[in-house]
Amino acid sequence: MTSSIGEMLSQNQHSLQQLQMQQQSARSLTSADCKNLQQSGIITSSGNINGNRVSVVSHGQTTIPYPTDNISIDVSQPRGSVSADPGVQGTPGVLEEGLSFSHLPPNNRQQQTNSLTSSNTHVSRNRVSLQRHRSNNQQDPRSPLVVLMPTNANPTEVLSQRFAAWRSIIRSLLVYLKETVSIQDELVRQHMRLQHAINFPFFTIDSQHQPSTVEDKNIQKFFLPLGHGSVQDLPTLFNQYHTQMVHAASRASKELSQDVIPRLEDMRSDLLVKIKEIQSLESDFRNSCGRELQETKIRFKAFQESLESSKYGSVKQDPFLAKIHLEKQIKKQLTEENFLHEAFNNLQSSGKELEKVVVMEIQNALTNYAKVLGQEAQLVFDVLISKLDTGFFNKDPVFEWESFVAKDSNFVDPDLPMRRIKEIVYKNQNDPFTYEIKSGILERRSKFLKSYSRGFYVLTPSFLHEFKSGDRKKDLIPVISLSLSDCTVAEHSKKGSSDFKFILHTKQNGIIHRGHNWVFRTDSYESMMDWFNNIKQLTSTSNPIEKARFVTEKLNLNGAPNKSILKHSTPQGEQVPRSSVDINDSILATPRTENEVQAFSETTGNTTLNNSTIEPINKASQFLTPKPPRKSGQYSLETNSKNNV
């Protein structure tokens, strides 16, 4: 196997050297040279390639192996791709040994020009205008309410039709070349026959022949129109050439029949395999972007309604929670969209590389064809080669592809970047009502028992939530949510008391919903006062402007960035605070007894507490049972003097 590959590479390199020398010889031909060549019947050229002296004789023809023998589209991967195995090193339009399409250097991708000229590639004005028009119509990539990818596109079918069109082009080219071989030794009458062999059913010839069927017209749209140096110019050039060559003859049938035609036939056969592989990638473009977008719109509407109700109406849902659900849905939507984006990028890059090889092979075939005809006379250069050299040969192998992708709505711009969550911007994203004021661990007294349950509490401008843990990524649904608009803080323990408790009184709302006193306990007086003052400030007013001002001043939203505050991020990366936690919160969060250590570990997952922080105090025995509620509905923390500590 290794020896056969080495022989193939050696043969490819030798054939490349022969082709390059013949091209140099073809450029230097003059009418006088043609006359001498007709008398001698042999063309000899020599040159130095890689330090070796090489002589090329027209009688000795060597077949160059087909450069796309090892192209493959890997359908076993999640997103199919096209790759190619070793080619001839240094051959223009042929991959170097050991390289795949994804590893081609940028210079090799862009410097695919005609071997008969060294002029630079020019981008057509129409293609630039199409790309500019397309960029102007792009949707805002920062909006979460749009999907930038075409969700109902069928690019595999369109791409299969495109490469089927290439097979038709190659078939037409093969018909033309085979007819050329059969009539090269004939006279004017045989050249007239060649004019009938120019059979491109969906292309225009001399602005006279137009596609007759709807299918041919659709295929014609795959390529640039006549006069732009595209593949559609070839039939016109061939027809003009044979009109001028009525009185000429050619003896190049041997090279055409043994080299050019077999390579094109192999390429055409391989294209059929590649088309089936492309069609097998259709499942990659089945997506649920539309369903995710609708879910995002629902979440966005709920978020906006929660903000309005929090500011001006009856509070039904906290904007803090609504925003968390919204951003989670946006992430899910972008994940599905990016999967689809990756599928488009993989398919388009693979198709681009496959078409690059096809165009390069056609260019090489036409280069050989033009070379052997250029040996006849200067007329060949004037009528055929010069026009090919300044037209189709001078184009980048992917210029047709770039124009095709730019104007076809089934494909996306390959330079379009994928979106990230931090770039998303939406209305009221950083509204003060969406932030948390304080969070930490509190103990809540049971309604009927004297025991306390430990939980993680989050205070927002509108609610006091109890969660099972402090993880807002996994734990999104609170156990209890108390609306601050229906609450007031009654009283708190005095400084020096053994327990640090405060009472949150919920107002009576109708006949069914009776008022209730919620007793909360902390581990320090400072932490208790912080909770008490924050809740008191938020429950003392129903004016949303005053609440927003309090939140802004409390969290320093208008101040300089602070690492301890900035947790929510804007799309530009400037983070905004989720909570304002002082040093006393660490006292609140630190368990004192063995039972508290176990409860704290189960809640927060922290199992690295030092035993020195545990104080074996029986909190249950020291907790004072409050008196029954007074007639005023308020609850007092004062007890009988004999029970005071």
N, C-alpha and C positions, 0 to 999 in steps of 0.2 A: 504493500500500500504506500509506504514512504517513498520507495523508488519510483512508483508511477507518478506520484505528486511532483517529485523532483524533475522527472522527465517532462512533465507538463509545463512546469515553470520555466525550464530551460528552453523548451520549444516556444513558449509565449514570448520570452525575452528576445530570442532570435527573430521571431516574426515581427516584433515591435521595431527592432532595429531596421529590418528590411522595409517596413512601412514608412518609417521616418525618412530614410534615405530616398525612397521613391517620391515622397512628398516634396522633399527639397529639390529633387530633380524636376518634378512637375512645375514648380514655381519658376524655375529658370528657363523653361522652354520658350523658344521664340519660333517664328515662322521658319527661319533658316534651320533651326535645330530639328523641326518636324520633318523638313525635306530630307536632311541627312539620315534621320531615323528611319524614314520610309525606304531609303536605299539600303541601309545596313540591316534593318529588321531586328535590331537589338538595342536595348537601353541599358547602360551600365552606370551605376553610381556607387560611390564609396564614401565612407565617413568614419569618424572615430566615435564610438559609443562605449563609455565606461573604460576607456583606455585600450580598446581592441579595434583593430582595423577591420572594417566590414565592407564587403562588396556585394551589391544586389544586382542580379541579372533578371530581366523580365521573363526569360525562359524558365527559370527555376521558381516555382510557386510553392510556398509553404503555407499550410493551413494553420491559422491562429486559433487556438481553442476558444470556444464561446465563453465570454467573461462572466456570464450570469448563470453558469451551470450550478453553482452552489448557493443560489439565493434561496432563502427559506423564510416562511412566515410561521413563527412559533405560536401555534394555537393552544398549546398546553399551558401557557402562562395566563394569568388573569386578564391581561391586556396583550393581544397579539402584536408581534413586531416582525419586521422584515430584516434579515441579516444576510451577509454574503461571506463566503469563505475566500481563501487566497486567490488572487488574480495575478496579473503580470506586473511586476514592480516597475514603476515609472511610466506605465502606459497611460496616456491621457484618456480619462473616462473609464478606467479599469481600477478596481480596488487593489491596494497593496496587500501583500501577504500578511495573513494573521489579523486583518482588520475587519470589523463589522461596520455597518452603516452608522451605528451610534458612536463609533470611535473615530470616524473620519476627521482629520484635522480641518479646521475652518478654511485653510487655504485651498485644500484639495476639493472642498465642496464648492467653492466659488470660482475657482480658476478652470472651469470646464469650458473651454472655448474651442473653436474649430482649429484643427491641425493645419489648415491651409493659411491661417492668418494669426497674428498676435495682437490684434486690436482689442481694446477693452470692451466689455459688455455694456450696452446702453439700455436703460430701463425705459420702456415706452411711456409716453405721457398718459395714455388711456389707463394704464395700470395704476399709475400714481394717483390719478383723479378718482378711480374707484376706491382705492384704499382710503383716501382722504374723506370721501363721501361716507364710507362705512364707519370711520372713526367718529364722525359728527353725529351719527344716529345711534351711538352706543348709549345704553341706559346707565344711570348712576350706579357704579359698582359698590358704593357704600350702603345703598338701601337694602334692608332685609326683605323688602316686599317685592323683589324682582328676582328672576332666575336668568342669568346671562347666557346659559347654555340652551340651545334648541332641544327641547325635551321630546319632541315628536319627529325628529329628523331620522332619516334612513341613509346614513352616509355609506354603509357597506354596499347597498344596492347601487347607489350612484357611482361609487368607486369601481364596482364590478363592471358597470356599463362603460365607464371611462376606459378601463383596460381592455374591455371587449372591443371598444372603438380602436384602441391601439393595435389589437390583433387584426382588425379589418384594414388598418393602415398598412401594417406589415404584409398582410396578404396581398393588398393592392400593389405594394412595392415589389413583392416577390413575383407577382404576375408580370409586372413591368420588366424586371431584371431577366426573368426567364425568356420573355420575348426578345429582350436585347441580345441574349446569348444566341438565340436561334437565327437572328438576322444580322449579326455583326459582319458577316462575310458577304452580305448581299449589298445591293446598290440602293439607289434612291427609292425604289419601290418598297424595299424592306423597311426603310426609315418611315415611310408612310404607314406601314402596319403598326409601328411602335406608337404612333399617335393614338391608335385605337386601344392600345394596352394601358393607357393611363386611365385607370379605373378607380376613382375615389368617389363613391356614390354620394357622400354627404359634404363634399367640398366644391367650391366654385373654381371654375377653370376659365381664366381670361375674362372674368366678370360676365360670362355668358351662361355657363351651366349652373343651375341652381338645384338644391335638393328638392326632390319631387314628393317625398313622403314626409309625414309628420315625424317619424322616428329619425330620419336623416337630418331633419331640421334641428331636432333636439340634440343629436350628436354633434352637429356643427357648432352648437353653442358652447361645447366643451373647450373650444380652441379660439385663439384670437382670430379676428377677421382677416381677410386677404389684405396684404400690403403691410403687415406689421412684423414680418420676419418669422411668422409662426410656421407650424407644420402644414398649415392650409395653403401656404404659398407653393408647395412642391409640385402639385399638378400643373400649375400655370408655368412654372419654370421648365418642366419637362416638355410641355407642349411647344413652348417657344424654341427650345433647343432643337427639337426634331424638325421644326419648320425650317430652321437655318441649316440643318444637316442633311437636306434632301440629296445633295450631290456628294456626300462624304461617305467614308467607309471606316469600319473599325475591326480590329482583330483582337479584341480583349475578352473573347468569350471564355477562354480557359480560366482566367482569374475569377471571372464572375461566377462561373459554374462550380468551381472547386472551393471557393473561399466565402464570398459574400453571401450567396444564396443559402448554403448550408447553415451559416451562422444565424441568419434571419429566421430560417425554418425552426432551428432549435429554440431560438428566443420566443417565437410564436407558440411553440408547443409548451414551453415552460410558463408562458403567460396564462395559459388555460388552467394550469395547476394552481398558480398564484390567485387567480380569480376565485376558484373554489375555496381556497384558504381564507380569502378576504370575506367571502359570504358566510363562513363559519363563525365570524366574529360578530354577527348580528346581535347575539344575546348580550353583548357588553353594553349596548345602548338602550336596553330596557331599564327604565328608571322610575322612581317615585317622586321626582322633583315637584311635580304639580301638586301631589297630595301634601307633601311637606310644606309647600308654599301656602296652601290654603290653611293648614294648621298654624303656620306662623302668623297669618293675617288674623286668625281668630284670637291667638294669644296677644297680638298687638292691640286688637280692639279691647280685649279685657283689661289690658294694662292701662290704656288711656281712660277707660271708664272707671277703673279703680282710683286713678288720680283725681278725676273730676268729683267722684263721690267722697273722697277723703278731704277734699278742699271745701266743697260747697254743699254736699248732700249727705245722706245717711251712709255711713261707712259699711260696706258689705265685704270688701276684700282689701287687704293691705297692699298698696303699690309695691312694697318691698318684696312680697312673695310673688306678685304678678310679674315683676321684672325678672326675678329668678327663673320662673317658668318660661318667660319669653326668650331669655338668652339661651336657655337649654334647648328650646325648639330651634332657635337660629343656628346653633351649633349642629344640630341634627340635619337641618336643611343644607347647610354649607358642606357637610360631610358627603351627602348624597350628590350635591352639585359638583363637588371636586372629583368624586369618582367618575362622574360622567365627563367632566373636563379632561381627566386623565385618559379616558377611553378615546376621546376625540384627538388628543395630542398624540397618543400612540398610533392610532390608525392613520392620521395625516402624515406623521413623520415616516411611518413605514411605507405608505403609498408614495410619498415624495421620493424616498430613496429608490423604490422599485421603478418608478417612472424615470428617475434620473438614469438608471442603467439602460432602460429601454431607449430613451432619447439618445444616450451616448452611443448605443449600438447602432441605431439608425444613422447617427452622424458618421460613425466610422464606416458603415456600409456605403453611404453616399460619398464619403471621402475617397474610398477606393474606386468607386464608380467614376467619380470626377477625375481621378488621377489617370486612369487608363484612357479615358477619352481625351484628356488634356495632351496626351502624346501625339494626337493626330495633327492638330494645327492650332494656331492662335485663335481660330474661330471658336474653339471649345471654351477658352477662357472668356472671350467676349460675350458669349451667349449664355453659358451655363455656370461655369465655375466662379466667375467674378460675382455673379448675383447670389449664388449660394454662399460664397465666402463673406459677403457683406450682409447677408440675411440670416438664414436659418443656422448656418455654421457658426456665426458670430454670437449666437445667443447662449446664455447659460442653460445648462440642461434642465434647470427647474423653472425657467421663466414661464413656460406654459402652465406649470403647476401653480405657481404663485398667482398668476392671473386667474386661473380657474377657481382657486380657493377664495380669492378676494371678491369675486362676483357671484359665487354660489352660496345661497343662504343655508345650505345643508352643512356647511363647515364653519369653523370659527377661526378667528385671527390667531395664528400660532404664537404671537407675542403677547396675547392677553394673559395677564397674571392671574393666579388663583387668589380668591379673597380670604381674608382672615377676620376673626371675630373682633379683634381690636380696631379694625378699620370701619366697623359698622357704626353708623350714626342714625339715630331716630329721635323723634320728638319727645321731649321731657326725659331724656336719658339720664340727666344728672339733676333732676328735681330734688329739692331738699326733703320731700316727703318719701323718697325712696331709700334713704340712709337709715342706718340703725344708730341710736343715740348711745346705748350702752348694752353690753351683754356680759353674762357671767352666770355663775351657779348660785341659785337661791333654794331655800327650803320652804315648801308650802304646807301649811297645816291642812289636814283632812277636814271635810265638812262635819263628819260625825265622830271621828276619833281624835285623840289628842296627839297622834303620831304625825310626823313630818315626812314628806317625800321630797327627795332631792331632784332637781331638774336644771336644765340649761335655759336661761331666759334671755330674750332679746327684746329690748325696748325700742320701738320706732315712734315717729311722730303721731301715729294713729292707733297703735296696738301695743299690748304687752303679750308676747308669745312665749309659751313653754314648749321646748323641744326635748327629745330624748337625749340628744347629743349636740355638740357644737359644730358638727360637720354639715355645712349648708349644701354640699354637693350631693350627698346621699340622703340626708334627713331634711326633706323640704316641707313636710306637712306637720304643723305644730299640734301638740297634744291639746293645748288650751290656748285660745286667743281672746283677750279681753280688750274691748274697744274703749279707748281712753275718753271718748266723747260721752260715755255712760258711767264713768268712774270718777271718784275723788279719793284723795289720800286723807284718811281720818286723823291718825296720830302715829307716833312712833315711841320707842323706848327712850327713856332718859339716859343721859350720859352717866356711866357708872353702873348701869344695870348688868345683871349677869347674862341676859339674853338681849339680842339686838333685833327687834322686830318692828315692823311697820304694817299698818292696816290699809288695804285698798278696798274702798266701799263701792260696790256697783249699785247704781240707782235702780229704782223700780221702773220697769218698762212695761206698762200695761197691767192687766189682771193676772196673766199667766206667769210672766217673768217677774219674780219678786226680787227685791234687793238682797245683797249678800255681802258679808264682810270677809275679805280674803286676807289671811294673816301670812306674812312672809318673814323669814328669819335669815339673817346673814351671820357672818363670822366676825365682824368688827363693826364698831360704831361708825367709823368713817365711811365704810362701804354702805351701811344702812342709810346714812344721811345722803350719800350721793344718789342712791336709788330714789329715796324719798323726794329730794329736791327736784330731780329730773322729772319724775312723774307729776309732782305738784305743778311744775312750770307748764307741762303739756296739758294738764287737765284744767288749769285755771282759766284758759281762754279757748274759745271756739273759732277765733279769727285765723284763717289760714295764713294771712300775711304775717301775723305775729308769730305763729308757729314756725313759719319758714325763716323768719329773722332769728329766732332762738336757735334753730338747728344750724343755721349758717354761722352764728357766733360760737355756738358750742363746739362745732367740729372744725371751725376755722376754714370754711370752704373758700373764703375770699383771701385767705392769707397765703404765706409762702409755703411751698411744698414741704411736707414733713413725713419722714419714713414711718413714724408711728401712727400717722393719720391716713396717709394715702394708700388705700387698698383697692377701691374701685378705680378703674382706669378709663380715661376718655380714649377715643380712637387714636389720639396722638400719643398716648402713653402716659399722660399726666393723671396720676391716680387720685381718687377721692376717698375719704375715710368711710370705712364700714362701721367702725366703733371708736369711741374715745375711752381708752382704758388707762387709769392711773395706776400708781404703785400699789394703792390699797386693794385693787382687784386681785393682785397676787395673794393677798392675805385671805380674801374671800374664796379663792379657788383652791387654797391649800387645806386639805383635810386634817383634822386634829385627832380623831379616834381611829381605831382599827376598822370599825364598821364604815366610817367615812372614807377611809383609804380604799376599801373594797368597792364601795359605791362609786367613788371618784374614778377608780381604774376601769370599772365597767362602762362608765359614762364617757370618759375621755380617751380610754385606751392607754393611759400613762401608767406604766408599771415600774418606774424607776425612782419612786419617792424614797427619800431617806427616812429611816426609822426615827431619826432625831426630831423630825417634825411632828410626830404623833404624840399627842398629849392624852393620856388615858383619863378622860373626864367623862363622866356619865351625864351627857347632855339631856337625856330623857328625864332623869330625876330632877334636874334643875330647871326644866322648862315649866313656866308658870301657866296654869290654865286660866284663860281670861274669863271675865264675868259674862253673864248673858247680855245680849244687846239691850241698850236702853231704849226708851220710848222714842227718842229722837232718831233712832236708826243708826246712831254712831256706836262704835265699839271702842271700849277703853282698855288700855293696857295696864291700868292700875288694879291691883288686887288688895286683898286684906293685908293689913300691916304684919300680921303674923306669918304670911306667906312670902313677904318681901325678903330678898337676900341683901 
